[in-house]
Amino acid sequence: MSRFYSYRNANLVPYTPGEQPKVLNVTKLNTNECPFPPSEKAWAFAREHIRPLNLYPEIQCIDVRRAIAELHDIEPDNIILGNGSDELLNFAFMTFCDDRRAVAYPNISYGFYPVYADLNHVPALEIPLREDFSIAPEDYFDLGRNIFIANPNAPTGMALSPDQVEEILTHNRDHVVVIDEAYVDFGGQTCIPLIKKYDNLLVIQTFSKSRSLAGGRLGFAAGDKALIADLNIIKYSTNPYNINSMTLAIGLGVLLDEETRIANCRTIMENRAYTAAELEKLGFTVLPSCANFIFAKTGAIDGKALYAKLKERGVLIRHFDKPEIWAWNRITIGTREQMDILLTNIREILEETP
């Protein structure tokens, strides 16, 4: 830290992303990426429709917003695009939260929530998960705070139903409720239809998971037009050209090929069920997941040791150092071949473990 670093962020602890190895000859199951690339149909569309790169991107991103709006039966003015959903989460903290409008979120959830709270100097309340790692809606009733919930939650993969989210909304009409749906396409139910009923709901989704664009950095938020207008004030005050032309082109191409997205999600869900069943045969406890990952533990070896032994063998999974989940690991669901590599190595490690 230099002597010029602002005192306001002196205690800021940055988010720790999953490992991104330079070599690709590893079985990478640690950052919840899609194992399948965008379809050739999407790439062909992108190549034909990309805006010349000597020009700035189309600032209103209207074609992509229209395509998203059509998918969800809402209006383009109900949509804002972000440089990944992370940017939109930060925009939400910047737009709706301050020292008088504090936040609440689960104590075990997406690691960026506490970072954005600290970065924006917003008082935060962490709500413990229940003993079974579920989120109880009643724990979020009438808190007098804005609320951020990942649904399905990460790293557990467990989800609330739209009816449960609506319970939270009805008990917080004077505060914004942000539902982070990064993993919703793998078995969850989107809350986007509820934006027509609740002007305090903001739903955020990403193209990084089910739409195979983790490297493209594209996300969107859906909400009441007034909420979106608020977010646009922050966008135009920070980085109005936040989505590059290449990402806009491939993003639209992906949206126009829903058939591939749906097929990929179906395959990942099948691989998830297969992997969970095989791990349970080996004595693992696996939480019910509506995401493209599973959360698992075994009494035979602690979570960090299993993570380390798999890493030595070229298989990456994700371990978190929080005491409440020390025994657990998050495992991204990849291709059937990748999952068999994982399972073979786990069996060998268990056989070698006293």
C-alpha positions as CSV (number, residue, x, y, z in Angstrom):
1,M,0.0,0.0,0.0
2,S,1.5,3.3,-1.0
3,R,1.5,6.5,1.1
4,F,-1.1,8.0,-1.3
5,Y,-3.8,5.4,-0.6
6,S,-7.0,6.9,0.7
7,Y,-7.7,6.5,4.4
8,R,-11.3,5.8,3.7
9,N,-10.4,2.4,2.3
10,A,-7.6,1.6,4.7
11,N,-9.4,-1.4,6.1
12,L,-10.9,-2.7,2.8
13,V,-10.5,-6.4,2.3
14,P,-10.8,-7.1,-1.5
15,Y,-12.8,-10.0,-2.9
16,T,-10.8,-13.1,-3.5
17,P,-11.7,-14.7,-6.9
18,G,-11.2,-18.3,-7.7
19,E,-7.8,-19.4,-9.1
20,Q,-7.4,-18.8,-12.9
21,P,-4.4,-20.9,-13.9
22,K,-2.3,-19.9,-16.9
23,V,-2.2,-23.4,-18.1
24,L,-5.3,-25.0,-19.4
25,N,-4.4,-28.7,-18.9
26,V,-6.3,-28.8,-15.6
27,T,-9.8,-29.9,-14.7
28,K,-11.1,-26.6,-13.7
29,L,-14.1,-26.9,-11.4
30,N,-13.6,-23.9,-9.1
31,T,-15.2,-20.8,-10.6
32,N,-18.6,-21.9,-11.9
33,E,-17.9,-21.3,-15.5
34,C,-19.9,-23.0,-18.2
35,P,-18.0,-25.9,-19.7
36,F,-19.5,-25.3,-23.1
37,P,-18.5,-22.3,-25.4
38,P,-21.0,-20.1,-27.1
39,S,-22.6,-21.8,-30.1
40,E,-21.4,-21.3,-33.7
41,K,-24.8,-19.7,-34.4
42,A,-24.1,-17.1,-31.8
43,W,-20.5,-16.5,-33.1
44,A,-21.7,-16.2,-36.7
45,F,-24.3,-13.6,-35.6
46,A,-21.6,-11.7,-33.7
47,R,-19.1,-11.6,-36.6
48,E,-21.8,-10.2,-38.9
49,H,-23.2,-7.6,-36.5
50,I,-20.2,-6.3,-34.5
51,R,-19.9,-2.5,-34.6
52,P,-16.6,-1.2,-36.0
53,L,-14.1,-1.1,-33.2
54,N,-12.8,2.4,-34.1
55,L,-16.1,3.7,-32.9
56,Y,-17.4,3.8,-29.4
57,P,-19.9,1.1,-28.4
58,E,-23.7,1.8,-28.8
59,I,-24.2,3.5,-25.5
60,Q,-27.8,2.5,-24.8
61,C,-27.3,-1.2,-25.7
62,I,-30.8,-1.1,-27.0
63,D,-30.7,-4.3,-29.2
64,V,-29.6,-6.5,-26.3
65,R,-32.0,-4.8,-23.9
66,R,-34.9,-5.4,-26.3
67,A,-33.9,-9.1,-26.6
68,I,-33.8,-9.5,-22.9
69,A,-37.1,-7.7,-22.4
70,E,-38.8,-9.9,-25.0
71,L,-37.6,-13.0,-23.3
72,H,-39.1,-11.9,-20.0
73,D,-42.2,-10.0,-21.3
74,I,-41.1,-6.6,-19.9
75,E,-40.0,-3.3,-21.5
76,P,-36.4,-2.3,-22.5
77,D,-36.7,0.5,-19.9
78,N,-36.9,-2.2,-17.2
79,I,-33.4,-3.3,-18.2
80,I,-29.9,-2.0,-17.6
81,L,-26.7,-3.8,-18.7
82,G,-23.5,-4.1,-16.7
83,N,-19.9,-5.2,-17.2
84,G,-20.8,-8.5,-15.6
85,S,-23.4,-8.7,-12.8
86,D,-20.7,-7.6,-10.4
87,E,-20.7,-4.1,-11.8
88,L,-24.5,-3.9,-11.4
89,L,-24.2,-5.1,-7.8
90,N,-21.8,-2.3,-7.1
91,F,-24.1,0.1,-8.9
92,A,-26.9,-1.0,-6.6
93,F,-24.8,-0.4,-3.5
94,M,-23.8,3.0,-4.8
95,T,-27.3,4.0,-5.9
96,F,-29.5,2.8,-3.1
97,C,-27.3,2.4,0.0
98,D,-25.5,4.9,2.3
99,D,-25.0,5.5,6.0
100,R,-28.8,6.1,6.4
101,R,-29.9,3.1,4.2
102,A,-27.9,0.2,5.5
103,V,-27.9,-3.4,4.1
104,A,-28.5,-6.9,5.1
105,Y,-27.4,-10.2,3.4
106,P,-26.7,-13.8,4.5
107,N,-23.5,-14.4,6.4
108,I,-22.7,-17.2,4.0
109,S,-23.2,-16.0,0.5
110,Y,-21.5,-14.3,-2.4
111,G,-18.2,-12.8,-1.1
112,F,-18.6,-9.5,-3.0
113,Y,-21.5,-8.3,-0.8
114,P,-19.3,-7.4,2.2
115,V,-16.7,-5.9,-0.1
116,Y,-19.2,-3.6,-1.7
117,A,-20.6,-2.7,1.6
118,D,-17.2,-1.7,2.9
119,L,-16.2,0.0,-0.3
120,N,-19.3,2.2,-0.3
121,H,-19.1,2.7,3.5
122,V,-22.5,1.1,4.1
123,P,-23.4,-0.4,7.5
124,A,-24.1,-4.1,7.0
125,L,-25.9,-6.8,8.9
126,E,-25.1,-10.4,8.2
127,I,-28.0,-12.8,8.8
128,P,-27.0,-16.3,9.7
129,L,-28.2,-19.2,7.6
130,R,-30.4,-21.8,9.3
131,E,-28.7,-25.0,10.5
132,D,-29.5,-26.7,7.2
133,F,-27.8,-23.8,5.3
134,S,-31.2,-22.5,4.1
135,I,-32.3,-18.9,4.0
136,A,-35.4,-18.3,6.1
137,P,-37.5,-15.4,4.6
138,E,-38.8,-14.4,8.0
139,D,-35.3,-13.5,9.1
140,Y,-35.5,-10.6,6.6
141,F,-38.8,-9.2,7.6
142,D,-39.0,-5.5,8.5
143,L,-35.3,-5.0,9.0
144,G,-35.3,-1.3,8.0
145,R,-32.5,-2.1,5.5
146,N,-31.9,-2.8,1.9
147,I,-31.5,-6.5,1.3
148,F,-29.2,-8.5,-1.0
149,I,-29.9,-12.2,-1.5
150,A,-28.2,-14.6,-4.0
151,N,-30.9,-17.0,-5.2
152,P,-29.8,-19.7,-5.6
153,N,-27.4,-18.9,-2.9
154,A,-23.7,-19.4,-3.2
155,P,-21.8,-21.5,-2.2
156,T,-24.7,-23.7,-1.0
157,G,-26.7,-23.8,-4.3
158,M,-30.0,-23.7,-2.3
159,A,-32.9,-21.6,-3.6
160,L,-35.9,-19.7,-2.4
161,S,-39.1,-19.9,-4.4
162,P,-40.7,-16.7,-5.9
163,D,-43.4,-17.0,-3.2
164,Q,-40.8,-16.8,-0.5
165,V,-39.1,-13.9,-2.1
166,E,-42.5,-12.2,-2.3
167,E,-42.8,-12.6,1.4
168,I,-39.6,-10.7,1.9
169,L,-40.8,-8.0,-0.5
170,T,-44.1,-7.5,1.2
171,H,-42.3,-7.0,4.6
172,N,-39.8,-4.4,3.1
173,R,-41.9,-2.1,0.9
174,D,-39.8,0.9,1.8
175,H,-36.4,-0.7,1.0
176,V,-34.9,-2.1,-2.1
177,V,-34.6,-5.9,-2.3
178,V,-31.9,-7.1,-4.7
179,I,-32.2,-10.7,-5.8
180,D,-29.0,-11.9,-7.4
181,E,-29.9,-14.7,-9.9
182,A,-26.5,-15.7,-11.3
183,Y,-27.4,-19.4,-11.1
184,V,-31.2,-19.3,-11.6
185,D,-31.2,-21.2,-15.0
186,F,-30.0,-24.4,-13.4
187,G,-33.2,-25.3,-11.5
188,G,-34.3,-22.1,-9.8
189,Q,-37.3,-19.8,-10.6
190,T,-36.7,-16.3,-11.7
191,C,-38.3,-13.4,-9.8
192,I,-38.3,-11.1,-12.8
193,P,-42.2,-11.3,-13.2
194,L,-42.5,-9.8,-9.7
195,I,-41.0,-6.5,-10.9
196,K,-44.4,-5.7,-12.4
197,K,-45.9,-5.9,-8.9
198,Y,-43.1,-4.5,-6.7
199,D,-41.4,-1.2,-7.4
200,N,-38.7,-2.1,-4.8
201,L,-37.4,-5.3,-6.5
202,L,-34.2,-5.4,-8.5
203,V,-33.3,-8.7,-10.1
204,I,-29.7,-9.2,-11.4
205,Q,-28.6,-11.9,-13.8
206,T,-25.3,-12.7,-15.5
207,F,-24.3,-14.1,-18.9
208,S,-21.2,-15.8,-17.2
209,K,-22.9,-19.1,-16.3
210,S,-25.8,-20.5,-18.4
211,R,-24.9,-18.2,-21.4
212,S,-21.2,-19.2,-21.6
213,L,-19.8,-15.7,-21.5
214,A,-17.7,-15.5,-18.4
215,G,-14.9,-13.9,-20.4
216,G,-17.3,-11.5,-22.1
217,R,-18.3,-9.7,-18.9
218,L,-22.0,-9.1,-19.4
219,G,-24.9,-8.9,-16.9
220,F,-28.3,-7.2,-16.6
221,A,-30.6,-5.9,-14.0
222,A,-34.4,-5.9,-14.3
223,G,-36.6,-3.7,-12.2
224,D,-39.1,-0.9,-12.0
225,K,-38.3,1.8,-14.6
226,A,-37.6,4.3,-11.8
227,L,-35.1,2.0,-10.2
228,I,-33.4,1.5,-13.6
229,A,-33.3,5.2,-14.2
230,D,-31.6,5.6,-10.8
231,L,-29.0,3.0,-11.8
232,N,-28.4,4.8,-15.1
233,I,-27.4,8.0,-13.2
234,I,-24.6,6.0,-11.6
235,K,-23.7,4.4,-14.9
236,Y,-23.5,7.7,-16.8
237,S,-21.6,9.2,-13.9
238,T,-18.9,6.5,-13.9
239,N,-18.5,4.6,-17.2
240,P,-21.3,5.2,-19.8
241,Y,-19.5,3.0,-22.4
242,N,-19.4,0.1,-19.9
243,I,-20.2,-2.7,-22.4
244,N,-17.7,-3.1,-25.3
245,S,-18.9,-3.7,-28.9
246,M,-17.6,-7.2,-29.1
247,T,-19.5,-8.2,-26.0
248,L,-22.7,-6.6,-27.2
249,A,-22.5,-8.5,-30.5
250,I,-21.8,-11.9,-29.0
251,G,-24.3,-11.2,-26.2
252,L,-27.1,-10.6,-28.7
253,G,-26.0,-13.7,-30.6
254,V,-26.3,-15.8,-27.5
255,L,-29.7,-14.4,-26.7
256,L,-31.0,-15.3,-30.1
257,D,-29.9,-19.0,-29.6
258,E,-32.0,-19.9,-26.5
259,E,-32.1,-23.5,-27.8
260,T,-28.4,-24.0,-27.0
261,R,-28.7,-22.4,-23.6
262,I,-31.5,-24.6,-22.6
263,A,-29.7,-27.7,-23.9
264,N,-26.5,-26.8,-22.0
265,C,-28.4,-26.2,-18.8
266,R,-30.2,-29.6,-19.1
267,T,-26.8,-31.3,-19.6
268,I,-25.3,-29.6,-16.6
269,M,-28.3,-30.5,-14.4
270,E,-27.9,-34.1,-15.5
271,N,-24.2,-34.1,-14.7
272,R,-25.0,-32.4,-11.3
273,A,-27.4,-35.2,-10.4
274,Y,-24.9,-37.9,-11.5
275,T,-22.0,-36.3,-9.5
276,A,-24.0,-35.8,-6.4
277,A,-25.2,-39.4,-6.5
278,E,-21.7,-40.7,-7.0
279,L,-20.3,-38.6,-4.1
280,E,-23.1,-39.8,-1.8
281,K,-22.1,-43.4,-2.6
282,L,-18.6,-42.4,-1.3
283,G,-20.1,-41.1,2.0
284,F,-20.3,-37.4,1.1
285,T,-23.1,-35.1,2.3
286,V,-24.3,-33.0,-0.7
287,L,-26.7,-30.1,-0.3
288,P,-29.6,-30.0,-2.7
289,S,-28.5,-27.6,-5.5
290,C,-30.3,-25.4,-8.0
291,A,-27.0,-24.1,-9.3
292,N,-24.2,-25.2,-11.7
293,F,-22.2,-26.4,-8.7
294,I,-22.7,-28.6,-5.6
295,F,-21.6,-28.0,-2.0
296,A,-20.2,-31.2,-0.4
297,K,-18.3,-32.6,2.5
298,T,-17.1,-35.9,3.9
299,G,-16.1,-37.1,7.3
300,A,-13.2,-39.0,5.8
301,I,-11.0,-35.9,5.0
302,D,-11.4,-32.2,5.8
303,G,-12.4,-29.8,3.1
304,K,-9.1,-28.0,2.8
305,A,-7.1,-31.2,2.7
306,L,-9.3,-32.6,-0.1
307,Y,-9.0,-29.3,-2.0
308,A,-5.2,-29.4,-1.7
309,K,-4.8,-33.0,-2.7
310,L,-7.1,-32.5,-5.8
311,K,-5.1,-29.5,-6.7
312,E,-1.9,-31.5,-6.6
313,R,-3.5,-33.9,-9.1
314,G,-4.6,-31.1,-11.5
315,V,-8.2,-30.8,-10.4
316,L,-9.4,-27.4,-9.0
317,I,-12.4,-27.0,-6.7
318,R,-13.2,-24.1,-4.3
319,H,-12.6,-24.1,-0.6
320,F,-13.6,-21.3,1.7
321,D,-11.9,-20.5,5.0
322,K,-15.0,-19.5,6.9
323,P,-15.3,-21.6,10.1
324,E,-18.9,-22.4,9.4
325,I,-18.1,-24.1,6.1
326,W,-14.5,-25.3,6.7
327,A,-15.5,-28.9,6.1
328,W,-17.2,-28.2,2.8
329,N,-16.1,-27.6,-0.8
330,R,-17.9,-26.1,-3.8
331,I,-17.5,-28.1,-6.9
332,T,-18.5,-26.6,-10.3
333,I,-20.4,-29.0,-12.6
334,G,-18.6,-29.5,-15.9
335,T,-18.8,-32.1,-18.7
336,R,-19.3,-35.7,-17.8
337,E,-15.7,-36.3,-18.6
338,Q,-14.6,-33.6,-16.2
339,M,-16.8,-35.0,-13.5
340,D,-15.5,-38.5,-14.0
341,I,-11.9,-37.2,-13.6
342,L,-13.0,-35.5,-10.4
343,L,-14.6,-38.7,-9.0
344,T,-11.7,-40.9,-10.0
345,N,-9.3,-38.7,-8.1
346,I,-11.5,-38.5,-5.1
347,R,-11.8,-42.2,-4.9
348,E,-8.0,-42.6,-5.1
349,I,-7.5,-39.9,-2.4
350,L,-10.0,-41.6,-0.1
351,E,-8.3,-45.0,-0.6
352,E,-5.0,-43.3,0.4
353,T,-6.4,-41.6,3.4
354,P,-6.1,-43.4,6.7
